[in-house]
Amino acid sequence: MLDVKVMDLESSDKGNEWDIAIVGGGPAGLGAAIYASRSMRKTVVFEKSVLGGQIATTDEVDNYPGIRAKGPEIAAMFEKHARDFGAEIIFAEVLSIKKVEDEFILETTEGKHRAKAVIWAAGAEPKKLGVPGEKEFTGRGVSYCAVCDGAFFKGKTVAVIGGGDSAFTEGLYLLNMVGKLYLIHRREQFRAQRYYVEQLKSNPKSEILTNKVVVEFVGDKFLKGLRLKDTKTGEESFLEVDGAFIYIGLRPVNDLIKDYVDLDERGFALVGEDTKTKTPGLFVAGDGRIKPLRQLVHALSDGATAAIMADEYIRHLESVKVG
């Protein structure tokens, strides 16, 4: 059980004041919390749902050097490490962020907070296909998390939609429990690592359908199947499944900082390895920024860098004030 710290957020009109506020409790956010609190900065992490981000909903993590463990176990270790160094964790959603002179004001579902620096590590969320039936059958056969919902489909037939690492690794996880798995991809080539592709291909319970897109989720009370369209011939077909797991990419969660950060056409923050934005004191770490790789080790590196950069920024502010 997570230790949720209850705070008297209405005790001061100024709200709670922090050196560094971190938005997002995934690997980037918790990595930043460890480094920020080690730097003796008063640090808080705001997380609106589950600590650990995508790692917390990943079954097996086998690409983090030196550690092979269940995703939730790794997330719990990150949380404990951050708390041990003194970082506060508040389960709340950040509703707005505003910079006023040399401080940031964050309005949250648990009150107002002020910080000298902010590390935005809200990450990204699963993209939707945007086809008929997807919204209606979400939670009734359509899912974006195999670890969360896979157990409901023991011995049944499911489809995984996507062609990247997430589609294949989550598909491999599902194969431990389902009776049959189809992997559906719009092209013949995959973005996933060949290691994962070969593993899934070699499983007798799996079948890969290429050059196919889902044009409709069909069912009554629960999902019954998928209407597919061939991307080459245009021919349509029906695939009977009990569940569908969608892994077609991520959408960055950067809406609240769009006025303070340059974004690309997809909404990812245009910041470099130093995580600095065009707004002094605001840093972006993790999956919400442009980068060639979105993996656990990279998210942790981002978090560490952002925390060091935030500490340097605050030290500069303090030196100016003293001078």
Secondary structure, DSSP 8 states (H G I E B T S, - for coil): --------TTS-TT-EEEEEEEE--SHHHHHHHHHHHHTT--EEEEESS-TTGGGGG-SEEEEETTEEEEHHHHHHHHHHHHHHTT-EEEE--EEEEEEETTEEEEEETTEEEEEEEEEE---EEE-----TTHHHHBTTTEES-HHHHGGGGTTSEEEEE-SSHHHHHHHHHHTTT-SEEEEEESSSS-SS-HHHHHHHHT-TTEEEEESEEEEEEEESSSEEEEEEEETTT--EEEEE-SEEEE-S-EEE--GGGTTTS-B-TTS-B---TT-B-SSTTEEE-STTB--S--SHHHHHHHHHHHHHHHHHHHHHHHHHHH-
